[in-house]
Amino acid sequence: MAGGFAITGQSGDYNGKITVFVILSCMMAGMGGVIFGYDIGISGGVTSMEPFLKRFFPSVYHKMKENTDTSNYCLYDSQILTSFTSSLYVSGLIASFFASHVTANYGRKPSIIIGGAAFLAGSVVGGAAVNIYMLIIGRLLLGVGIGFANQAVPLYLSEMAPTRIRGAINNGFQFSITAKRAVSLLLVLLVASPLSAFSEGLLLKRINI
């Protein structure tokens, strides 16, 4: 006669409470989307500003001034300018492979901390840049920060959020990317606007023109 036994127990979905700690943790982690969205929006606007081009990309600046009837595609046809723009995405791609290893073996928080530190270092180097090489190094560091943050933040948010609001918390990460991109574009318009003499004066003073 065949026999057997079964182990019974209670089961159910995780239904953690919505506490202040959970909300603050998710808000801080969502800042990973803010740094990504800000960089996407700000880089495109800055590369079209004449003071920036005059300082770091004089060949593009002179081409812009001399060939007023030329399309933007031809005006911005510069390998150095392209390297400046694409370096962030290349380093972000490479960093994401290392980030997956760190995230899987050491946890989500270390990846987020590494990403934040790399983005902070890239911001400092880019802000203090005096030549194109410093700009590209800064962009590479920014890419490392984005690669780590985009790898770990969605996982961290999914694990921290209670089941019933998990979708909303994850959508908050996407919202932070879009919102900060919109804010960065507004900042570019503010600084680049000829009607904003004060903002333009600050920019010119910053790059010593």
GROMACS elastic network, one bead per residue, 0.5 to 0.9 nm:
[ bonds ]
;  ai    aj funct       b0    kb
   12    15     6  0.85179   500
   13   163     6  0.75132   500
   14   162     6  0.71189   500
   14   163     6  0.64294   500
   15   162     6  0.55646   500
   15   163     6  0.57088   500
   15   164     6  0.73594   500
   16    19     6  0.88319   500
   16   160     6  0.89524   500
   16   161     6  0.78536   500
   16   162     6  0.50127   500
   16   163     6  0.73918   500
   17    22     6  0.84295   500
   17   161     6  0.88669   500
   17   162     6  0.65572   500
   18    21     6  0.82398   500
   18    22     6  0.62698   500
   18    23     6  0.71028   500
   18   161     6  0.78732   500
   18   162     6  0.68128   500
   18   165     6  0.89174   500
   19    22     6  0.52094   500
   19    23     6  0.63738   500
   19    24     6  0.86848   500
   20    23     6  0.51677   500
   20    24     6  0.60744   500
   20    25     6  0.83934   500
   21    24     6  0.52522   500
   21    25     6  0.59122   500
   21    26     6  0.84912   500
   22    25     6  0.51369   500
   22    26     6  0.61224   500
   22    27     6  0.85372   500
   22   160     6  0.65619   500
   22   161     6  0.68989   500
   22   162     6  0.87196   500
   23    26     6  0.52490   500
   23    27     6  0.61172   500
   23    28     6  0.86626   500
   23   161     6  0.82939   500
   24    27     6  0.50063   500
   24    28     6  0.61188   500
   24    29     6  0.84803   500
   25    28     6  0.52708   500
   25    29     6  0.60975   500
   25    30     6  0.84731   500
   25   157     6  0.84157   500
   25   160     6  0.79269   500
   26    29     6  0.50377   500
   26    30     6  0.59282   500
   26    31     6  0.87900   500
   26   153     6  0.89611   500
   26   156     6  0.81004   500
   26   157     6  0.59186   500
   26   160     6  0.72231   500
   26   161     6  0.75510   500
   26   169     6  0.72298   500
   26   172     6  0.89166   500
   26   173     6  0.89642   500
   27    30     6  0.50391   500
   27    31     6  0.67619   500
   27   169     6  0.88040   500
   27   172     6  0.85385   500
   27   173     6  0.88171   500
   28    31     6  0.53835   500
   28    32     6  0.79478   500
   29    32     6  0.59507   500
   29    33     6  0.82648   500
   29   109     6  0.89819   500
   29   112     6  0.75814   500
   29   149     6  0.86475   500
   29   153     6  0.59537   500
   29   154     6  0.85862   500
   29   156     6  0.75399   500
   29   157     6  0.71415   500
   29   173     6  0.83163   500
   30    33     6  0.55897   500
   30    34     6  0.70047   500
   30   153     6  0.69087   500
   30   154     6  0.84241   500
   30   157     6  0.78969   500
   30   169     6  0.86549   500
   30   170     6  0.85980   500
   30   172     6  0.69643   500
   30   173     6  0.50838   500
   30   174     6  0.85903   500
   30   176     6  0.67884   500
   30   177     6  0.88356   500
   31    35     6  0.64142   500
   31    36     6  0.86415   500
   31   149     6  0.89848   500
   31   153     6  0.88308   500
   31   173     6  0.77938   500
   31   176     6  0.71903   500
   31   177     6  0.86405   500
   32    35     6  0.55240   500
   32    36     6  0.65100   500
   32    37     6  0.88099   500
   32   112     6  0.77752   500
   32   115     6  0.81976   500
   32   116     6  0.77233   500
   32   145     6  0.87238   500
   32   146     6  0.74564   500
   32   149     6  0.53893   500
   32   150     6  0.68290   500
   32   153     6  0.65634   500
   32   173     6  0.76678   500
   32   176     6  0.83257   500
   32   177     6  0.82388   500
   33    36     6  0.51279   500
   33    37     6  0.60689   500
   33    38     6  0.84562   500
   33   146     6  0.85994   500
   33   149     6  0.78335   500
   33   150     6  0.74296   500
   33   153     6  0.82270   500
   33   172     6  0.87543   500
   33   173     6  0.55036   500
   33   174     6  0.66391   500
   33   175     6  0.79112   500
   33   176     6  0.52598   500
   33   178     6  0.82715   500
   33   180     6  0.80551   500
   34    37     6  0.52261   500
   34    38     6  0.59760   500
   34    39     6  0.85915   500
   34   173     6  0.81314   500
   34   175     6  0.88094   500
   34   176     6  0.51958   500
   34   177     6  0.51199   500
   34   178     6  0.81418   500
   34   179     6  0.76911   500
   34   180     6  0.53963   500
   34   181     6  0.78439   500
   35    38     6  0.51688   500
   35    39     6  0.62342   500
   35    40     6  0.87026   500
   35   116     6  0.87818   500
   35   119     6  0.78783   500
   35   142     6  0.89801   500
   35   145     6  0.86975   500
   35   146     6  0.74853   500
   35   149     6  0.89629   500
   35   176     6  0.88460   500
   35   177     6  0.75943   500
   35   180     6  0.76865   500
   36    39     6  0.54368   500
   36    40     6  0.63608   500
   36    41     6  0.88182   500
   36   142     6  0.89138   500
   36   145     6  0.87617   500
   36   146     6  0.60535   500
   36   149     6  0.85217   500
   36   150     6  0.82399   500
   36   176     6  0.88885   500
   36   177     6  0.61877   500
   36   180     6  0.81973   500
   36   181     6  0.81454   500
   37    40     6  0.52192   500
   37    41     6  0.62761   500
   37    42     6  0.85587   500
   37   176     6  0.72808   500
   37   178     6  0.60556   500
   37   179     6  0.73997   500
   37   180     6  0.51451   500
   37   182     6  0.81342   500
   37   183     6  0.89735   500
   37   184     6  0.80056   500
   38    41     6  0.53321   500
   38    42     6  0.59502   500
   38    43     6  0.84500   500
   38   177     6  0.73909   500
   38   178     6  0.87264   500
   38   179     6  0.86482   500
   38   180     6  0.51378   500
   38   182     6  0.81134   500
   38   183     6  0.74943   500
   38   184     6  0.54918   500
   38   185     6  0.84423   500
   39    42     6  0.52067   500
   39    43     6  0.58919   500
   39    44     6  0.86794   500
   39   142     6  0.83437   500
   39   180     6  0.87885   500
   39   181     6  0.75392   500
   39   184     6  0.78806   500
   40    43     6  0.58834   500
   40    44     6  0.70107   500
   40   181     6  0.65005   500
   40   184     6  0.83879   500
   41    44     6  0.60455   500
   41    45     6  0.68337   500
   41   180     6  0.78903   500
   41   182     6  0.70652   500
   41   183     6  0.80801   500
   41   184     6  0.52922   500
   41   185     6  0.54757   500
   41   188     6  0.84188   500
   42    45     6  0.53301   500
   42    46     6  0.60836   500
   42    47     6  0.86788   500
   42   181     6  0.75885   500
   42   184     6  0.53219   500
   42   185     6  0.62758   500
   42   187     6  0.80027   500
   42   188     6  0.66495   500
   43    46     6  0.52568   500
   43    47     6  0.62398   500
   43    48     6  0.89136   500
   43    85     6  0.73451   500
   44    47     6  0.55167   500
   44    48     6  0.68712   500
   44    85     6  0.81852   500
   44   185     6  0.87434   500
   45    48     6  0.54914   500
   45    49     6  0.68642   500
   45   184     6  0.86084   500
   45   185     6  0.69519   500
   45   188     6  0.56818   500
   45   189     6  0.79654   500
   45   192     6  0.85073   500
   46    49     6  0.53021   500
   46    50     6  0.87043   500
   46    52     6  0.67937   500
   46    53     6  0.85420   500
   46   188     6  0.69638   500
   46   192     6  0.86079   500
   47    50     6  0.81353   500
   47    52     6  0.67032   500
   47    53     6  0.66224   500
   47    81     6  0.81678   500
   47    85     6  0.86042   500
   48    52     6  0.77356   500
   48    53     6  0.72125   500
   48    76     6  0.89446   500
   49    52     6  0.54724   500
   49    53     6  0.63097   500
   49    54     6  0.86418   500
   49   188     6  0.88873   500
   49   192     6  0.66392   500
   50    53     6  0.50772   500
   50    54     6  0.58991   500
   50    55     6  0.84857   500
   50    61     6  0.66900   500
   50    64     6  0.89887   500
   50   192     6  0.88524   500
   51    54     6  0.50747   500
   51    55     6  0.61566   500
   51    56     6  0.86807   500
   51    61     6  0.87287   500
   51   203     6  0.80016   500
   51   204     6  0.67354   500
   51   207     6  0.79052   500
   51   209     6  0.73661   500
   52    55     6  0.52280   500
   52    56     6  0.61373   500
   52    57     6  0.74562   500
   52    58     6  0.89933   500
   52    61     6  0.88778   500
   52   203     6  0.88771   500
   52   204     6  0.87339   500
   52   207     6  0.76982   500
   53    56     6  0.53745   500
   53    58     6  0.58938   500
   53    59     6  0.83058   500
   53    60     6  0.66758   500
   53    61     6  0.53932   500
   53    62     6  0.89917   500
   54    57     6  0.57491   500
   54    59     6  0.81112   500
   54    60     6  0.79347   500
   54    61     6  0.54328   500
   54    62     6  0.79076   500
   54   209     6  0.88052   500
   55    58     6  0.63729   500
   55    61     6  0.88326   500
   55   130     6  0.86456   500
   55   131     6  0.82289   500
   55   207     6  0.73719   500
   55   208     6  0.86862   500
   55   209     6  0.76271   500
   56    59     6  0.89976   500
   56   130     6  0.81521   500
   56   131     6  0.62589   500
   56   132     6  0.58920   500
   56   135     6  0.88641   500
   57    60     6  0.55457   500
   57    61     6  0.63756   500
   57    62     6  0.88975   500
   57    78     6  0.88376   500
   57    80     6  0.79997   500
   57    81     6  0.72021   500
   57   132     6  0.80111   500
   58    62     6  0.60533   500
   58    63     6  0.84142   500
   59    62     6  0.52864   500
   59    63     6  0.61321   500
   59    64     6  0.85779   500
   59    78     6  0.84168   500
   60    63     6  0.50638   500
   60    64     6  0.61335   500
   60    65     6  0.87382   500
   60    75     6  0.64216   500
   60    76     6  0.62864   500
   60    77     6  0.79309   500
   60    78     6  0.70823   500
   60    81     6  0.84501   500
   61    64     6  0.50797   500
   61    65     6  0.63717   500
   61    66     6  0.87123   500
   61    75     6  0.84650   500
   62    65     6  0.50746   500
   62    66     6  0.60050   500
   62    67     6  0.83275   500
   63    66     6  0.52124   500
   63    67     6  0.57642   500
   63    68     6  0.82976   500
   63    70     6  0.89562   500
   63    75     6  0.62174   500
   63    76     6  0.86579   500
   64    67     6  0.55472   500
   64    68     6  0.61669   500
   64    70     6  0.80062   500
   64    72     6  0.85441   500
   64    75     6  0.58868   500
   64    76     6  0.83729   500
   65    68     6  0.60894   500
   66    69     6  0.88609   500
   67    70     6  0.54569   500
   67    71     6  0.88250   500
   67    75     6  0.79614   500
   68    71     6  0.82603   500
   70    73     6  0.82004   500
   70    74     6  0.65316   500
   70    75     6  0.66261   500
   71    74     6  0.55663   500
   71    75     6  0.63762   500
   71    76     6  0.88870   500
   72    76     6  0.60200   500
   72    77     6  0.83146   500
   73    76     6  0.56455   500
   73    77     6  0.62300   500
   74    77     6  0.50597   500
   74    78     6  0.86395   500
   75    78     6  0.80274   500
   76    79     6  0.89375   500
   76    81     6  0.74489   500
   76    82     6  0.83635   500
   77    81     6  0.78937   500
   77    82     6  0.78543   500
   78    81     6  0.52501   500
   78    82     6  0.61113   500
   78    83     6  0.85483   500
   79    83     6  0.60009   500
   79    84     6  0.85689   500
   80    84     6  0.62195   500
   80    85     6  0.87236   500
   80   132     6  0.83081   500
   81    84     6  0.50387   500
   81    85     6  0.63369   500
   81    86     6  0.86471   500
   82    85     6  0.51375   500
   82    86     6  0.59565   500
   82    87     6  0.82060   500
   83    86     6  0.52587   500
   83    87     6  0.56178   500
   83    88     6  0.89333   500
   83   136     6  0.75616   500
   84    87     6  0.56141   500
   84    88     6  0.77105   500
   84   132     6  0.78785   500
   84   133     6  0.89116   500
   84   135     6  0.71028   500
   84   136     6  0.53498   500
   84   139     6  0.71280   500
   85    88     6  0.65849   500
   85    89     6  0.79850   500
   85   136     6  0.83391   500
   85   139     6  0.79207   500
   86    89     6  0.53873   500
   86    90     6  0.62788   500
   86    91     6  0.86935   500
   86   139     6  0.86909   500
   87    90     6  0.51699   500
   87    91     6  0.61002   500
   87    92     6  0.83727   500
   87   136     6  0.67009   500
   87   137     6  0.85443   500
   87   139     6  0.61744   500
   87   140     6  0.57398   500
   87   143     6  0.74681   500
   88    91     6  0.53636   500
   88    92     6  0.59831   500
   88    93     6  0.86164   500
   88   136     6  0.82011   500
   88   138     6  0.86599   500
   88   139     6  0.50181   500
   88   140     6  0.51152   500
   88   141     6  0.76113   500
   88   142     6  0.62769   500
   88   144     6  0.77705   500
   88   146     6  0.85032   500
   89    93     6  0.60953   500
   89    94     6  0.86693   500
   89   139     6  0.88219   500
   89   140     6  0.82551   500
   89   143     6  0.59941   500
   89   144     6  0.89785   500
   89   146     6  0.87725   500
   89   147     6  0.86182   500
   90    93     6  0.51892   500
   90    94     6  0.63835   500
   90    95     6  0.85725   500
   90   140     6  0.79594   500
   90   143     6  0.73167   500
   91    94     6  0.51252   500
   91    95     6  0.58741   500
   91    96     6  0.84517   500
   91   139     6  0.83664   500
   91   140     6  0.55059   500
   91   141     6  0.76253   500
   91   142     6  0.82055   500
   91   144     6  0.57500   500
   91   146     6  0.88939   500
   91   147     6  0.75993   500
   92    95     6  0.50553   500
   92    96     6  0.60800   500
   92   140     6  0.77623   500
   92   141     6  0.86883   500
   92   142     6  0.78690   500
   92   144     6  0.50600   500
   92   145     6  0.73786   500
   92   146     6  0.59118   500
   92   148     6  0.77982   500
   93    96     6  0.53340   500
   93    97     6  0.71777   500
   93   143     6  0.78767   500
   93   144     6  0.82873   500
   93   147     6  0.63502   500
   94    97     6  0.57215   500
   94    98     6  0.72253   500
   94    99     6  0.89354   500
   94   143     6  0.88395   500
   94   144     6  0.79363   500
   94   147     6  0.76418   500
   95    98     6  0.52708   500
   95    99     6  0.59667   500
   95   100     6  0.86781   500
   95   143     6  0.75132   500
   95   144     6  0.52603   500
   95   145     6  0.81193   500
   95   146     6  0.83309   500
   95   147     6  0.51627   500
   95   148     6  0.65012   500
   96   100     6  0.61484   500
   96   101     6  0.88256   500
   96   144     6  0.77497   500
   96   146     6  0.83728   500
   96   148     6  0.58141   500
   96   149     6  0.87492   500
   96   150     6  0.79552   500
   96   151     6  0.63476   500
   97   100     6  0.53925   500
   97   101     6  0.69074   500
   97   147     6  0.83058   500
   97   148     6  0.88622   500
   97   151     6  0.89400   500
   98   101     6  0.53030   500
   98   102     6  0.64012   500
   98   103     6  0.86325   500
   98   147     6  0.88035   500
   98   148     6  0.80684   500
   99   102     6  0.50469   500
   99   103     6  0.58878   500
   99   104     6  0.84196   500
   99   111     6  0.64038   500
   99   115     6  0.88792   500
   99   144     6  0.89725   500
   99   147     6  0.69475   500
   99   148     6  0.50692   500
   99   149     6  0.83996   500
   99   151     6  0.64095   500
   99   152     6  0.76113   500
  100   103     6  0.50794   500
  100   104     6  0.60344   500
  100   105     6  0.85184   500
  100   111     6  0.85899   500
  100   148     6  0.79624   500
  100   151     6  0.65548   500
  100   152     6  0.78301   500
  101   104     6  0.52691   500
  101   105     6  0.60699   500
  101   106     6  0.80789   500
  102   105     6  0.53467   500
  102   106     6  0.53686   500
  102   107     6  0.67954   500
  102   108     6  0.79639   500
  102   110     6  0.75098   500
  102   111     6  0.62869   500
  102   148     6  0.89074   500
  103   106     6  0.56097   500
  103   108     6  0.50370   500
  103   109     6  0.79644   500
  103   110     6  0.73328   500
  103   111     6  0.57722   500
  103   112     6  0.88195   500
  103   148     6  0.85857   500
  103   151     6  0.77414   500
  103   152     6  0.63234   500
  104   107     6  0.58964   500
  104   108     6  0.76602   500
  106   109     6  0.82193   500
  106   110     6  0.66961   500
  106   111     6  0.80378   500
  107   110     6  0.60754   500
  107   111     6  0.70266   500
  107   152     6  0.84601   500
  107   156     6  0.89222   500
  108   111     6  0.53470   500
  108   112     6  0.63243   500
  108   113     6  0.87634   500
  108   151     6  0.87109   500
  108   152     6  0.52880   500
  108   153     6  0.72835   500
  108   155     6  0.72264   500
  108   156     6  0.58624   500
  109   112     6  0.50400   500
  109   113     6  0.61110   500
  109   114     6  0.85561   500
  109   152     6  0.76557   500
  109   153     6  0.85627   500
  109   156     6  0.76445   500
  110   113     6  0.50253   500
  110   114     6  0.60630   500
  110   115     6  0.84684   500
  110   152     6  0.88854   500
  111   114     6  0.51043   500
  111   115     6  0.60632   500
  111   116     6  0.85673   500
  111   148     6  0.56924   500
  111   149     6  0.67961   500
  111   151     6  0.79604   500
  111   152     6  0.60434   500
  111   153     6  0.84994   500
  112   115     6  0.50296   500
  112   116     6  0.61144   500
  112   117     6  0.85749   500
  112   145     6  0.83942   500
  112   148     6  0.64120   500
  112   149     6  0.53235   500
  112   150     6  0.86903   500
  112   151     6  0.85643   500
  112   152     6  0.61577   500
  112   153     6  0.67353   500
  112   156     6  0.89635   500
  113   116     6  0.51087   500
  113   117     6  0.60905   500
  113   118     6  0.85247   500
  113   148     6  0.87230   500
  113   149     6  0.83868   500
  114   117     6  0.51405   500
  114   118     6  0.60654   500
  114   119     6  0.85150   500
  114   144     6  0.86664   500
  114   145     6  0.69729   500
  114   148     6  0.69631   500
  114   149     6  0.81770   500
  115   118     6  0.51892   500
  115   119     6  0.61119   500
  115   120     6  0.85599   500
  115   142     6  0.85037   500
  115   143     6  0.89974   500
  115   144     6  0.65727   500
  115   146     6  0.63510   500
  115   147     6  0.72481   500
  115   149     6  0.51869   500
  115   150     6  0.87283   500
  116   119     6  0.51259   500
  116   120     6  0.60996   500
  116   121     6  0.86073   500
  116   145     6  0.58659   500
  116   146     6  0.83505   500
  116   148     6  0.84014   500
  116   149     6  0.73431   500
  117   120     6  0.50712   500
  117   121     6  0.61637   500
  117   122     6  0.85616   500
  117   145     6  0.71426   500
  118   121     6  0.51048   500
  118   122     6  0.60895   500
  118   123     6  0.85617   500
  118   141     6  0.54926   500
  118   142     6  0.62908   500
  118   143     6  0.82773   500
  118   144     6  0.61978   500
  118   146     6  0.84908   500
  118   148     6  0.89422   500
  119   122     6  0.50168   500
  119   123     6  0.61006   500
  119   124     6  0.86553   500
  119   138     6  0.86311   500
  119   139     6  0.89761   500
  119   141     6  0.61206   500
  119   143     6  0.75899   500
  119   144     6  0.72098   500
  119   146     6  0.72253   500
  120   123     6  0.51039   500
  120   124     6  0.63041   500
  120   125     6  0.87259   500
  120   141     6  0.84646   500
  120   142     6  0.77905   500
  120   145     6  0.81955   500
  121   124     6  0.51607   500
  121   125     6  0.62215   500
  121   126     6  0.85179   500
  121   138     6  0.74162   500
  121   141     6  0.67379   500
  121   142     6  0.77532   500
  122   125     6  0.51530   500
  122   126     6  0.59441   500
  122   127     6  0.83591   500
  122   135     6  0.88332   500
  122   137     6  0.73356   500
  122   139     6  0.62355   500
  122   140     6  0.72711   500
  122   143     6  0.84476   500
  122   144     6  0.88695   500
  122   145     6  0.82766   500
  123   126     6  0.51136   500
  123   127     6  0.58945   500
  123   128     6  0.84648   500
  123   138     6  0.64435   500
  123   139     6  0.81953   500
  123   141     6  0.81982   500
  123   142     6  0.70661   500
  124   127     6  0.51303   500
  124   128     6  0.61014   500
  124   129     6  0.84312   500
  124   138     6  0.75701   500
  125   128     6  0.52093   500
  125   129     6  0.58928   500
  125   134     6  0.64336   500
  125   135     6  0.71323   500
  125   137     6  0.73358   500
  125   138     6  0.50518   500
  125   139     6  0.86423   500
  125   141     6  0.87003   500
  126   129     6  0.50432   500
  126   130     6  0.87534   500
  126   134     6  0.64844   500
  126   135     6  0.51181   500
  126   136     6  0.79639   500
  126   137     6  0.77079   500
  126   139     6  0.71315   500
  127   130     6  0.88585   500
  127   135     6  0.83109   500
  127   138     6  0.84028   500
  127   206     6  0.89862   500
  128   134     6  0.80401   500
  128   135     6  0.86652   500
  129   132     6  0.74434   500
  129   133     6  0.80618   500
  129   134     6  0.50731   500
  129   135     6  0.56743   500
  129   138     6  0.81608   500
  129   207     6  0.88659   500
  130   133     6  0.83798   500
  130   134     6  0.67718   500
  130   135     6  0.79253   500
  130   207     6  0.80816   500
  131   134     6  0.56663   500
  131   135     6  0.66084   500
  132   136     6  0.62448   500
  132   137     6  0.86359   500
  133   136     6  0.52104   500
  133   137     6  0.61980   500
  133   138     6  0.85347   500
  134   137     6  0.50420   500
  134   138     6  0.60406   500
  134   139     6  0.85307   500
  135   138     6  0.50941   500
  135   139     6  0.62015   500
  135   140     6  0.86908   500
  136   140     6  0.61293   500
  136   141     6  0.86480   500
  137   140     6  0.50502   500
  137   141     6  0.63425   500
  137   142     6  0.86295   500
  138   141     6  0.51846   500
  138   142     6  0.62050   500
  138   143     6  0.86478   500
  139   143     6  0.61448   500
  139   144     6  0.86941   500
  140   143     6  0.50339   500
  140   144     6  0.63968   500
  140   145     6  0.88018   500
  141   144     6  0.50452   500
  141   145     6  0.63654   500
  141   146     6  0.87152   500
  142   145     6  0.50676   500
  142   146     6  0.62447   500
  142   147     6  0.85999   500
  143   146     6  0.50298   500
  143   147     6  0.60016   500
  143   148     6  0.86029   500
  144   147     6  0.50774   500
  144   148     6  0.62708   500
  144   149     6  0.85219   500
  145   148     6  0.53880   500
  145   149     6  0.60318   500
  145   150     6  0.84870   500
  146   149     6  0.50611   500
  146   150     6  0.58397   500
  146   151     6  0.82879   500
  147   150     6  0.55168   500
  147   151     6  0.62268   500
  147   152     6  0.88317   500
  148   151     6  0.52038   500
  148   152     6  0.62690   500
  148   153     6  0.83547   500
  149   152     6  0.53818   500
  149   153     6  0.55794   500
  149   154     6  0.85561   500
  150   153     6  0.57394   500
  150   154     6  0.69440   500
  151   154     6  0.69750   500
  151   155     6  0.75281   500
  152   155     6  0.54290   500
  152   156     6  0.60847   500
  152   157     6  0.86702   500
  153   156     6  0.50326   500
  153   157     6  0.60727   500
  153   158     6  0.85534   500
  153   173     6  0.80648   500
  154   157     6  0.51728   500
  154   158     6  0.61601   500
  154   159     6  0.86815   500
  154   170     6  0.64443   500
  154   173     6  0.73136   500
  155   158     6  0.51416   500
  155   159     6  0.62381   500
  155   160     6  0.85952   500
  155   170     6  0.89774   500
  156   159     6  0.52471   500
  156   160     6  0.60675   500
  156   161     6  0.85106   500
  157   160     6  0.51619   500
  157   161     6  0.59009   500
  157   166     6  0.76821   500
  157   169     6  0.66428   500
  157   170     6  0.62762   500
  157   173     6  0.84385   500
  158   161     6  0.55750   500
  158   162     6  0.82168   500
  158   163     6  0.85409   500
  158   166     6  0.60108   500
  158   167     6  0.81413   500
  158   169     6  0.76094   500
  158   170     6  0.66804   500
  159   162     6  0.79231   500
  159   166     6  0.84409   500
  160   166     6  0.83655   500
  161   164     6  0.82152   500
  161   165     6  0.64854   500
  161   166     6  0.51194   500
  161   167     6  0.86790   500
  161   169     6  0.67211   500
  161   170     6  0.86104   500
  162   165     6  0.57819   500
  162   166     6  0.58443   500
  163   166     6  0.51684   500
  163   167     6  0.81295   500
  164   167     6  0.76575   500
  164   168     6  0.86326   500
  165   168     6  0.52747   500
  165   169     6  0.62455   500
  165   170     6  0.87152   500
  166   169     6  0.51792   500
  166   170     6  0.62068   500
  166   171     6  0.85555   500
  167   170     6  0.52013   500
  167   171     6  0.60802   500
  167   172     6  0.85305   500
  168   171     6  0.50464   500
  168   172     6  0.61595   500
  169   173     6  0.69554   500
  170   173     6  0.53687   500
  170   174     6  0.70470   500
  170   175     6  0.88645   500
  171   174     6  0.51122   500
  171   175     6  0.60749   500
  171   176     6  0.85676   500
  172   176     6  0.60347   500
  172   177     6  0.86796   500
  173   176     6  0.51885   500
  173   177     6  0.65766   500
  173   178     6  0.89677   500
  174   177     6  0.52242   500
  174   178     6  0.64782   500
  174   179     6  0.86375   500
  175   178     6  0.51702   500
  175   179     6  0.58846   500
  175   180     6  0.83962   500
  176   179     6  0.50761   500
  176   180     6  0.59203   500
  176   181     6  0.83073   500
  177   180     6  0.54847   500
  177   181     6  0.61414   500
  177   182     6  0.87338   500
  178   181     6  0.51139   500
  178   182     6  0.62907   500
  178   183     6  0.87393   500
  179   182     6  0.51636   500
  179   183     6  0.62924   500
  179   184     6  0.87047   500
  180   184     6  0.60450   500
  180   185     6  0.85410   500
  181   184     6  0.51144   500
  181   185     6  0.62651   500
  181   186     6  0.86861   500
  182   185     6  0.51936   500
  182   186     6  0.63244   500
  182   187     6  0.87461   500
  183   186     6  0.50891   500
  183   187     6  0.62743   500
  183   188     6  0.87218   500
  184   188     6  0.62383   500
  184   189     6  0.86965   500
  185   188     6  0.50089   500
  185   189     6  0.62874   500
  185   190     6  0.86057   500
  186   189     6  0.50784   500
  186   190     6  0.61521   500
  186   191     6  0.86897   500
  187   191     6  0.61504   500
  187   192     6  0.83937   500
  188   191     6  0.52530   500
  188   192     6  0.58545   500
  188   193     6  0.82061   500
  189   192     6  0.51517   500
  189   193     6  0.56536   500
  190   193     6  0.54227   500
  190   194     6  0.87766   500
  190   195     6  0.86082   500
  190   196     6  0.66340   500
  190   199     6  0.70591   500
  190   200     6  0.85379   500
  191   194     6  0.82352   500
  191   196     6  0.67285   500
  191   197     6  0.84812   500
  191   198     6  0.84967   500
  191   199     6  0.50472   500
  191   200     6  0.55033   500
  191   201     6  0.89400   500
  191   202     6  0.86041   500
  191   203     6  0.73757   500
  192   195     6  0.86466   500
  192   196     6  0.76251   500
  192   199     6  0.78729   500
  192   200     6  0.65591   500
  193   196     6  0.54599   500
  193   197     6  0.79519   500
  193   199     6  0.83611   500
  193   200     6  0.76392   500
  194   197     6  0.63781   500
  194   200     6  0.75357   500
  195   198     6  0.87865   500
  195   200     6  0.89345   500
  196   199     6  0.55092   500
  196   200     6  0.62869   500
  196   201     6  0.86034   500
  197   200     6  0.51025   500
  197   201     6  0.59443   500
  197   202     6  0.86328   500
  198   201     6  0.50966   500
  198   202     6  0.63900   500
  198   203     6  0.88233   500
  199   202     6  0.51899   500
  199   203     6  0.64135   500
  199   204     6  0.88080   500
  200   203     6  0.50672   500
  200   204     6  0.62112   500
  200   205     6  0.85431   500
  201   204     6  0.51474   500
  201   205     6  0.60772   500
  201   206     6  0.85196   500
  202   205     6  0.51105   500
  202   206     6  0.60909   500
  202   207     6  0.88938   500
  203   206     6  0.50492   500
  203   207     6  0.65591   500
  203   208     6  0.86018   500
  203   209     6  0.88498   500
  204   207     6  0.54899   500
  204   208     6  0.60225   500
  204   209     6  0.53251   500
  205   208     6  0.50007   500
  205   209     6  0.63532   500
  206   209     6  0.79548   500
